Amino acid sequence: MSTTATGKPAGAHPPAGPHAPTGAGPLTGLKVIDLATLFAGPLAATMLGDFGADVIKVEHPRRPDPSRGHGPAKDGVGLWWKLLGRNKRTLTLDLSAPGGRDVLLQLAAGTDVIVENFRPGTLERWGLGPEELHAVNPRLVLARVTGFGQFGPYAHRPGFGTLAEAMSGFAAITGEPDGPPTLPPFGLADSIAALATAYAVMAALAGRERTGEGQVVDLAIIEPILTVLGPQPLWYDQLGYVQPRTGNRSRNNAPRNTYRTADGHWVAVSTSAQSVAERVMRLVGRPDLIEEPWFGAGTTRAEHTEALDGAVGHWISRHSREEVLDGFEKAEAAVAPIHDVREVMEDPQYRALDTITEVDDPELGPLRMQNVLFRLSRTPGGIRWAGRPHGADTEEILAGLGLSETRITALRDQGAL
């Protein structure tokens, strides 16, 4: 039996964190295999694990998941992996090796969901395509997450979230009007695709309840972000309208922007509702603007952004952040401080929701990370453990399949584990 960096048996699960669930989550009993890397597929599997699914993360024996080396590390341990790998047991397996293929098929026979993101045709080349997988388990849901989908002229290209942010039109509308298209400094398209994948898996599982059969989910990362971008295709189709870059401003309502306070902080204001726009103008001492004929609709207010921004910005610039937030709250108008991560960690609303929760980790000690996505009143999710060491649960998982120590040793000698 291998051991972790702490000297504890690698197959022994770490203790639950102080906010880990005490009962069974709604997905308890669901078995998931995570074959994916960077980042949409693995994050979708994490979301399933957060609500009780038994997720087995499969990594190459000699090439661990790249997220283990992404971003900052502490004591040689990648911190991003601690988040992405949480609630997953870790197994090393070379799927391209005959022994690895055999083990995967044996695992698949008792699994509900497999999430993968290899380029189209890769699983088929290894003899692990949908036909082979459904032969051993007709009820299996196979979620295939790729940059461009399983077919089409771009299907075999390498694809990442950055390309989806570019192709979808997101970058084209992001940034200042006179500046270049802007990409987000984090995995936006991947995260949206992860949410869509988790939703697709649950839809496929619901379908299985009626038909008794699994199916293939084909999710292209370039697609879900288009839905999040709203009615742009419809606008173009019906009006020939192409949304331009407007910085922090909106073509649909005003005032909507970021503003600097007297003490050097920044706040964001939104007036999507007409009643809120009126309250803001009264708060900043410009009720006269409410009487203008153009003030009655968001789109016409947006045509007078300079006047509205000037009024709001001038008032905010003469007050501290605390005074601004207090004034807006009393006026029942929408405002929020612009936080960096330091302020996120201390925000009283996030604290009340336990949005950033603490997890005990055998390698690094107490960790604070984002909690599960939502709260369920009867069967809540939770974080049972943070990302585990590479291959930490290999022996436990294979023994659970009925493989003998001799067989496991032989697989290691062959390089399949």
N, C-alpha and C positions, 0 to 999 in steps of 0.2 A: 504494500500500500504506500503510495507517495504521500508526501506531507506538504503543507503550505509553508510560506515564509515564516509563519509564527511557530512552526513545529507541530501544529495540530494535524490530525489525520485529514488528508485532502477530501475524503468522502464525507466527513462530518459537517453537517450544516452549521453555519454560524448562528449565534443567538439572535432572536428577533429584536428589532429596535423597540424603543419605548412606545412607539405609536403603531406597531405592527398589528394586524387584525387578530382578534381573539377567536373569531368564528370562521366558518367556511365562506370564501368569496363565491360570487354567483357563477364563476367559471371553474370551480373546484371539480376535479374529475376530467376536465378537458386536457388532452395531451397534445402538445405542440412541439414540433422540431423546427428550430431556427437554423437554417443553412445560409442565411444572408449576411452581408457585410455593408457597412457605410451607405446610408444610415436609415433609409426608409423602412426596409424590411425588418432589420433588428429592432427598431423602435416600435413597429407594429406588434412584434412578438413580446416586447416589454410590456406594452399596454395590456395584452392578454394575460401575461403573468401577474400584473398588478392586481387583477381581480380573481386570482386563484388558479389559473391554468398552470399545469406542470410543464414548464418550458425547458427543453434540452437544447442548449447551444452547442452546435457542432462546429469545431474549428479544425483546420489542418494541423497535423502533428508538429510540423516544422515551421509553419507560417501562421502565427496567431492572428486573430481578428485585428485588422488595422486600427480599429478604434482604441485598442490598448495603447497605441503609440501616438494617438492624436492629442494635441494640446499639452498643457502642463501636466507634470507627474510629481508625485511626492514619494520619496524613498524608492524611486524606480518603479512605482506603481502608477499606471495611467489613471487619472481621475475621471475622464470621460467614460471609460469603461465601467467604472463603479456605478454610474447612472444607467448606461445603456445595457449593462449586463445584469442588472438587479433582477431578483426573482427567477434566475435561470440557473439550471445545473449545467456544468460544462463537460463536454466530451470531445476528445480528439479522435478524428477519423479522416483518413484519406479516401475520399469518394472515388477517385480515379483508380485505386488499387482494387483488385478483385475481392480481397477480404473486406475492405471498407465498404464496397458496394453491397456485399452480402449482409453485413451488419446493418446497414441503412435500410435494406429491404425488410430485415427482421424487425427493426424498430418501427418502420412504416406500417407493418401489419397491425400494430396495436395503437396507432396514432390517429388523432382526429384531424390535425392540421400540419402541413409543412409550408414554411415560408422560405422562398429562395429568390436570389437575384442574380444568378449567373446569366451570361449572355444567351440569347435564344439558341437552342441546339446543344448546349453544353451537357445538361442532364441526359438528353437523348444519346449523346455520344458515349456516355458512361453506362448506358443501359439502365438509366433511372428516370426516364421520361414518364409522362402521365400514363401511358399504356402499361408499363411495367409496374408502376406504383399502384394503379387501380386494379391490376391483376392480383396483387397480394392484399389489397384493402379497397373494395369498391366504395366505401363510405368516406374515403379520404378527401379532404379539401386541400388542394395544392394552390397556394397563392404565389404567383410569379410576378415579382416586382422588378421592372427594368426601366431604363431611361425612356425608351421609345415604344415599348410593347413588343409582342411576340411576332408581329408581321408588319409589312410596310417597308418602304425604301431605306429607312434609317434603323430598322430593327437590330441589325448586327453591329451598329456603332457603339462604342463605349459611351455610357450616359451617366451624368451626375446631376444633382439638383441645380447647380449653377447653370447648366445648359437649359434646364426647364425654366428657370427664372428669366433667362434671356429670350427663349423662343416663345414663351407664353404671352409676352407683352408687358410683364411686370417691370422689367428694367426700363423699358421705353417710357413708362409713365412715372417713374420714380426719380426724384432729383429736382434741382432747381430749373426753372424754364430755360435759362441760358447756360446750364451745365450739361455734362454728359449723362447718358443713361447710368443708373446706379444699381449695383447688385447689393443684396443684403449681406451683412458680415456674419451670418450664421446660416444654418441649413433650413431655410424657409420652405423651399419646395419639397425637400425630403420629409420634413415634419408634417406638412399637409398631406403628402402621399402616405405617410405612416398612419395618420388618422383615417384616411380613406381605405387603406388596406385592412385595418382592424374592423372597420364598418363592413367592408366587403366580405371578410371572413365570417362575421356574425350573420350576414345575410345568407351566405352559402350554407352555414350550419342550420339556419332556420329552414331553408329549402330542403335540406337533408331530412329534417323531421317529417316532412310531407312525402318525399319521394323515396327515402331510404338510401339515396345515392349521393356520393360526393361529386365534386366538379372542380374545374380549373378556374381560378381567378386570374385574369390577365390585367394587370395594372401598370400603366405607363406613367412615369413620374411627370411627364410633360402635361398630363391632363387635369389632375385635381386642382392644380393652381389656377387653371383657367376658370373653374367654377368660383373660386374665391375672388377672382378679379371682377366678378359681377357681369352686368349686361353689355360689356363692350362689343362682343360679336353682334348682338342684337341691334345696338345703336348703329354700328357700321352697316349692317344688312339693310336696315330700314331707312337710315338717314344719311349714310355715308360719313358719319361722324367718327373722327379719330381723336381719342382723349389725349391731350398734350400733358407734358410735365408741368406741374403747378407748385412744386415744393410742398410746403405744409398746408397750403391753401386748397380749397375744394371748389370745383365748378358747380356743386350742387347746393351749397349753403355757405353762409358767412354770418358773423365772423367765425373762422375756424383756423387756428394757427397756434404757434408757440410764442410765448411772450416772456420777457425778462422782468423780474421783480426788482424792487429798489435795493434788496440785499444780495443781488447777483444770482439768484436762483431762476429756474425756468419752470413755467407751468404750461399746460395745454388746455385749450378751451374748445368746446364743440357746441354748436347750436343747431343740431339737426332738426329739433322740434321748434315750431314757431313760438310756442309759449316760452321756451327757454331763451330764445333770441330776444324776446321782449324783456324778460327779466334781466338779462345781461345789460341791455342798453339803459334800463332804469338804474341798475347798480352803478354803472360807470358815469352816470349823470348826463346821459344823452337821450332822454325820452322823446325829444323832438324828432329823432330819426325814425321812431316807430310810426309816426304819422305820414312818412313819405309813401307815395303810392307803390313804390317798388319794394317796400319792406315786407309785404304780405306773403312772399313766397321765397323759398330758399334759392332757387335759380336766379331770381331777379336781385336778391340780396347779394349773391355772388358777383353780380355785375358792378356792385358798388363796394368791393372789398377794401379799397384804399381808405374810404371814409370810415367804414366800420372798424377795420384794423387799427386805424389811427386813434379812434376813440377808446377802444379797449386797451390797446397798447399803452396809451398815455396814462390811463388810470392805474393799470397794473405797475407801471414803472415808478409810480409814486408811493407804492405800498410794499411792505415786506411780504415774503411768501406766506407767512402765518396769517397776516391780515387779509391777503388775497383769498386764501383758502377759506378763512372764516367768513369773509364777506359773501363769497359765492355760495357757501353752504346755507347761510341765512337767507339768501335770495332764492334758494332752491334752483340754482343754475349749475351747469355741468363744468367742472374743472378738475384737473388732477396735477399733482406735482410730477415733474419729469425726473424719475429716479435713475441712478446708476445702481449696480448690483449691491453696493454697500447699503443703500437706503431701502432696497427691496427686502434685504435680510432683516431690517428693523421695522418695517412698516406695520402699524398696529392692525390693519385689516388683514394683511397676509398672516400675521401672527394669530389672529383670532381664527382664521380658517385653517391654520396649520399647513399653509401652502408650502412652506419650507420646513421640512420635518427632519428629525434626527434619526440616524440609523447606526447601530453598533456594527463595527466591521473588525474581524479578527486581524486583518493586515494593518489597518491605519487607525483603528480606534473609532470614536464617534465621528460621524460624517453628517453634514447637513446638505440636503438636496431637495429638489422638487418632489412633492407628494404625488399621489395618484390624481388623475385628471378631474374626478368628480366624486361626490359623496352619495352613497346609497344608504337609505335609512335602515334596511333590514340585513343586507348582505354586503357590507362595505369591502372595498379593496384595501390593500395595504402593502407595505414594503417588508418582506420577510427577511431579505438579506441583500446587500449590495453585490456588485459584480464579483464573481468568484475567480480564483486563479485559473490559469490555462490548464484545461484537462483535469480539474480537481475532482470531478465526479465520475471519471471514466470507468474505474473498476466497479463502482457501485451500480452504475447504469448497466454495464455489460453483465454483471452477475445477476441483475434483475431480469435479464433476458434469458438466463439459464446457461450462459457461457461458463465453462470451467476455467480454473486458473491456468491450466495447460493451454487451452484455446486462446485465452487472453495473452499469454506469453508468446504464443506462436504469432499472433497478429502483430504484436509489438516487434518481434524479430523480422517480420515481413515489411515493416514500415507502415502498416495500415493504421496504427494507433500512435 
